[in-house]
Amino acid sequence: MGLWEAGMSLADVTGTDMLDRQTMALCARALALRGEALFLIRDRLVPAIDWDLSTRDGQPRAYRVQVPEVGGNRGETVLAPEVLHFRIGCDPVTPWAGSPPLKRAQISAELLGEVETALRDVFRDAPLGSQIVPVPEGSADDMEALRAGFRGKRGAALVIEGVAQSTAAGMNPNIGKSPDQLSPDLARTLADKMLTEAKGAILGVYGVLPGLTNPATTGPLVREAQRHLAQLVLQPVANLMAEEASRKLGGAVSIDVVRPMQAFDHGGKARALGAMLQAMAAAKEAGLDDATVTDALKFIDWAE
């Protein structure tokens, strides 16, 4: 979520002054958590926290929104052209409503929550580091005093266990006895594996490569992860937002996430520029006209 918020707040917005960096960060957070974000169009964009709507042909016509205020929410009824309604993950059954990415990994999210809750309870309540220490038998009062002295001391000897002396034991009644650990064996629960897989699934639906959080991650993987997030996740969302803003704000709006995040291959662009300049110089020497060069650029899908 932090990467979404930071990436969107970095975006270059042209065509409007209303989508400032704070608004873009709010949009990113709302889209990541709820799958949709709604703003009233006033002299600035006013965020709404809750709304219901009416539709015609599957498209919103009017909204009843709740605007947050310090003393309590304020309700307003507005028409569709008066709001910016950004949404992602729309279903054909409900095209007017978005869905958060986390909905595509519900089982993983529930598993992650359960495992983290279980681990929290273990580290809060379990006698980690505590031991059962065998000692020779003494009087009942002495044994009770020993137990009381260690009771509740987490990470220490929690219980004192008496060892009955017998004739065969001789002078070494504790032979074969060793302290017993009371710490739970978490390795057998595979909690670490389940945590890793659940986090990986959640990161995946948000477009973050799981390798980005690996302690052994190197620079190339970090760059590829940022490029993947910007080009295949955030930029399509930004394009959807730009289309909605262009319809409602009365001008062509464009939002670029890739350039500010530097989510491109610097070396590849430099090589491409050098090759293009050489090709242009060769075309000029060959006497090719502009139309021929333009057709050649279209042939290799070169845009703008």
N, C-alpha and C positions, 0 to 999 in steps of 0.2 A: 504493500500500500504506500509505503514511503517513497518507493521508486516511481510509482504512478504520480504521486503528488508533486514530487520534485521535478519529474520530467515534464508534466503539464505546465507547471509554473515557469519553466524555462522557455516554453514555446514562443515562437515569433507569430504574433497575431497582426494581420494587416486588414484594413477595411473597416475597423471599428475601434473605439477607445473603451467600450464597455467591458470587454473581456480582458480586464487587467490581470496581473499575476495572482493577486489574492483570489479573484473569482475563478481563475483557472485551477488553482489549488483546491478550492472548495468543490469545483466540478469533479476533479479527479477523485477526491475522497468520497464524494457521494456516489459516483459511478462505481467505484471499487467496492463499496459497502452495500449499496442499494440497487445499483444497476441503472439508476436514473437520477436526474437532478432537474429541478424546476426553479426558474427565476422570473420574477415580475419585471417587465420592462418599464422603467420609470426614467428619471434623469440619470439613473444608474441601475444596475441589476440588483434586485432585492431577492435574496434566497427565501424559498418556502420550505417548511419542514414537513408539511403534510398536505394532501390534496385529494379530491375526488373529481371526476369529470364526466361529461356526457360526450357521446360520439355520434358520428354519421358516416356510414360507409367505412367504419373502422378507424376513422380519423377524429381526433379530439375537436370538439366545437366550443366548449366552455369549461371553466375550472372553478371549483370552490376551494380556495387555498387558505392555509394557516401560515401567517407571517410571524416569526418569533419576535417577541418584545421582552423587555426586562420584567414587566409586571404581569406577563401572561401573553398567550398568543392572540393575534388579531385576525379575524376572518374577512376575506374578500371574495367576491365573485367577479371573474373576468372572462373575456373571450379568448379563444386560442391565439389570435394574433398578438395579444398583449403579454404573452409569456414565451420564454425560451424553455422548451422541454427537451432535454438531452436524455437519450436512453440507449442502452446497449443490450445485447442478448435478447432481443424481442422474439416472442413466439408468434407464429401465424394465427393462433387462436386469440391472442391478446396483443395485437401489434402496437397498442397504445401504452403498453407497460414494459419496462425493462426488467432484466434479471441480473443479479450480481454474478461475477465469475465463480464465487465460492459455491453457488448453487450447483455447479457442475462437478463439485467434489464434496458432496454432502457427507458421504460415508467417511472420507478421509478427515474432514473437519471434525466430525463427531468422535472418530477414533483418537485424533490428536487431543481433543478436549478430555476424553476419558483417561488417556494415558497420563497426561499432565496432571490431572486431578489425583490419580492414583499415586503418582510419584510424589506429589506434594504431601499427601497424607502419610506416605511412608517416611519421608524425611522429617515430617513434623512429629509423628507419633511413635515410629519404630525405635527400639533401643539400639540405635546404631553404635557400633564399637563396644557394646556391653558384652560381658563374659560371665559364664558360670565357672567359678574357681573351686576346684576340690581341695579341701583341707582335712586334716585328721579330725576325728570326732572329739568334741569337748563337751563340757556341760551344756545343758539346755539354755541356761542364761547366757553363757559365753557365745553360743551359736546365734542366739537371737540378737545379741548386741552387735555381732559382726554383720548380720544381715541388715540390721537397722542402719549401720554406719554406711553401707553402700547403696541403700535403697534410693532409687530416683536419681542417681548420679549417672546421667547418660554419658556413654563413652568410657565408663569405668567398669569395675567388677560389680555387676548388679545383684547377683545371687551368690551366696556361699553355700556350697554343697558339702555335707559331711561324708567322710569315708570311714566305714566301720572297720576297726582294727580286728584282726584275727591272728591266731597263732601262726598260720602259714605266712602271714604278711611280714612277720619278723619286725625289724626296725625300720622298714621302708613301706608303710601302708599306701603311699601314693604312687607306687610303681605302676605304669600303664595308664595313669590318669593324666589328662591334659586339659587346659581350659577349653570350654565349649563356647563358640561364638553365638551370640543372639542376633547379630545383624542378618537381615533377610538377604538371600542370594538372588539379587536382581538380574544377574546374568542369564539365568534360566528362563526368565520371563520374556526375553527378547524385546524388552522395552526400548532399548536403543535402536534396534532395527525398525520397530514399528514407528517410533518417532521420526526417524530419518525418512521412511517411505511416505508417511502421512504429510510431513512438511514438503517433500518433493512433489507430491501430487498437488498440494495447495499452491506452491510456487509455480507449477506448470500451468494451471488454469489462469494465473495472472500474467503469464508470459515471461516469467523469470526463470532462467535456466538453473536447475538445482545446483549445478557445479559452481555457481557464483558464490554460494555460501560455504564451499569446501575450503578448509584451512590451507590446503595445498594448491589453491587456485593461482594461476599465473596471469601475467598481463594479457596475453593473447586471448585467453578464455574470458577475462573480464570485458575486453573490448567486444568480443563476439556476443556475449550476453547482453551488453548494453545495446549493440546494434540490433539484435533480435527483438529486444523489448521495444525499441523506438520504431523500427521499421514495420514489424508485423503485428504489433499490439497497440501502441499508443498513437501512431500516425493514422491508422484506420479509424480509431475513436475520434481523433482530432478532425478527420474529414467529415464524419457524421455531425460533429458539433458545428463545423463551418457551414455545412449545408443548412442546418436549422437556423443558424444566425443569419445567413444570407437571405433566407425566406422571410424572416421576421424583422430584420433591422434595415431592410431596404437598400442594401448594397452588397457587392461581392466581398465576402469575408474568406480569408484563407488562414489556416493555422499550420505552422510547420514545427514539428517536434524533432525531426531528424537532424537538421543543421545545428540547432543550439546544443543538442546532446552529442554532436560530433560523431554521430552513429554512421560513419562511412569510412571507407578505406583510404587513408591519406595517400599512402604510396600508390594505390591503384588509380586514384584520381589524378595524381601527378603524372603517372605514366600515360593515362588516357589523354590528358591535356597535351603532353608532348607528341603523342601519336597523331592527335587531331591537328595540331599546328603543322606537323610535317605533311599530313595529308592535304591540308589547305594550301600549303606552299607548293606541293606537287600539282594540285589542281590548277593553281594560278599559272604555273609554268606551262601546263598543258593547254591553257586557254579555255578551260571549262567555264561555262556561265553559272550564275547563282542558282538558277532553276535546277540545273543538273546536280549541283552540290546539295541543294535542299532535298531533292529526291533520294540522293544517296544517304543522307542523314535519316530520312524517314524509313528507308529500307532497313537500317540497323536499329530502329526504334529509339532514335535519339530525340528526346523532347526537351524543349526550353533550353 
